[in-house]
């Protein structure tokens, strides 16, 4: 039994290590965009392979622990949530790569960029903050902190809508900027989806701690 | 994958306060479903072996035609509680019961013991067939309780063996000794013997602890099949068995009922830390 507890702790650490790498990939991808730095962007692409390997490792650990220990209660919730958080983190890594690839494409363009980049870093730092606080809530097993993160998803959605509006205005004003604006639209979309995944993780943390499923609450109102 | 489609007005209604309220667990023993018929009800039950108090104020409701599992470490009182239900525990000297156990609302402590035990059958940990033939083992209870004149004995025996999922294996050797059967078959024979008098409640005290996984699976299948006909209370050390078979589960510790809830809740998110520690193996 002590052995099982140690293995759960190792799994916990592995997930946090992956979370840390995903956090840094998101940060680096946005830096690459803001600073027009191809080298940083390429690092994000390379790190994604590491993230994928971590995902496979965590899935294998969880499957083995489920098979061998028939966990219940808190242990069961932890293992099931690890599987889900793992998937969300891996998707976030993919989305960071999307941002990095757009940064590389933008650097290849001759046309200069319009003003929307001002909003983009703000959106990125909100998203990073969401993920950071979510992982912190996971570490502390703090459902209250996780609940406090949920509203931020709507804020990120609002900024994304603002970015879209600005980019559309830019495209109308200057057709030379259409290509750049389209790349930036995809960046905004990727960031917004990272926020969705962070929200999923926050919801998973609430379930982990309280055993209460808070997902899709709007369904109950229909 | 729940990434949302981009929309100008995202619908994600959140009321953290409302969501964070965990449905309060009922006090131990209070059944979560008010609608179900209560077959058995213990009220403030205390049980003493001489000076030693083995049960402390147990209150618990067992629903009709459901499987209720009682779990807990050795010496926690779960078997004592089970044995109190059909008053086998009072056969031990210097024991004393306080409180009530009601069967369909009537106090069992005031009932005639023989008629109580006809209504509440029991199967023990070790298969304990009588050193008689298979047929006589099953017929025994019927003979003791007086034959039902309308139903031939052989018919009752066959029906009981079928209900206990043993008929196909023994129909050609009904008059062989029961002691020649395997452990799993003997245990099903004991269940058939208990079923022969058509009990309303079947109590099982660790019925699978002496059986291999295949025989265990047969008994568990049998419990599911019997559920439509009688109320089952099972004491088990095997938590996976409780999780697999029971509708409700009660956790006993040191003679107290710590928590009682739907099995699914008990094994997913128990309310009491002691329950969590026990079922996850972090006890002590």
HADDOCK unambig.tbl for C-alpha pairs under 7 A between the chains (distance, minus, plus):
assign (segid A and resid 1 and name CA) (segid B and resid 281 and name CA) 6.52 0.50 0.50
assign (segid A and resid 71 and name CA) (segid B and resid 280 and name CA) 6.76 0.50 0.50
assign (segid A and resid 72 and name CA) (segid B and resid 267 and name CA) 5.41 0.50 0.50
assign (segid A and resid 72 and name CA) (segid B and resid 268 and name CA) 6.13 0.50 0.50
assign (segid A and resid 72 and name CA) (segid B and resid 279 and name CA) 6.93 0.50 0.50
assign (segid A and resid 72 and name CA) (segid B and resid 280 and name CA) 6.13 0.50 0.50
assign (segid A and resid 73 and name CA) (segid B and resid 267 and name CA) 4.97 0.50 0.50
assign (segid A and resid 73 and name CA) (segid B and resid 268 and name CA) 4.19 0.50 0.50
assign (segid A and resid 73 and name CA) (segid B and resid 269 and name CA) 5.12 0.50 0.50
assign (segid A and resid 73 and name CA) (segid B and resid 270 and name CA) 6.72 0.50 0.50
assign (segid A and resid 73 and name CA) (segid B and resid 276 and name CA) 6.47 0.50 0.50
assign (segid A and resid 74 and name CA) (segid B and resid 269 and name CA) 6.85 0.50 0.50
assign (segid A and resid 147 and name CA) (segid B and resid 16 and name CA) 6.26 0.50 0.50
assign (segid A and resid 161 and name CA) (segid B and resid 8 and name CA) 6.35 0.50 0.50
assign (segid A and resid 193 and name CA) (segid B and resid 3 and name CA) 5.85 0.50 0.50
assign (segid A and resid 196 and name CA) (segid B and resid 3 and name CA) 5.67 0.50 0.50
assign (segid A and resid 197 and name CA) (segid B and resid 3 and name CA) 6.89 0.50 0.50
assign (segid A and resid 211 and name CA) (segid B and resid 269 and name CA) 5.69 0.50 0.50
assign (segid A and resid 212 and name CA) (segid B and resid 22 and name CA) 6.69 0.50 0.50
assign (segid A and resid 214 and name CA) (segid B and resid 19 and name CA) 6.25 0.50 0.50
assign (segid A and resid 217 and name CA) (segid B and resid 13 and name CA) 6.33 0.50 0.50
assign (segid A and resid 218 and name CA) (segid B and resid 11 and name CA) 6.96 0.50 0.50
assign (segid A and resid 218 and name CA) (segid B and resid 12 and name CA) 5.89 0.50 0.50
assign (segid A and resid 218 and name CA) (segid B and resid 13 and name CA) 5.34 0.50 0.50
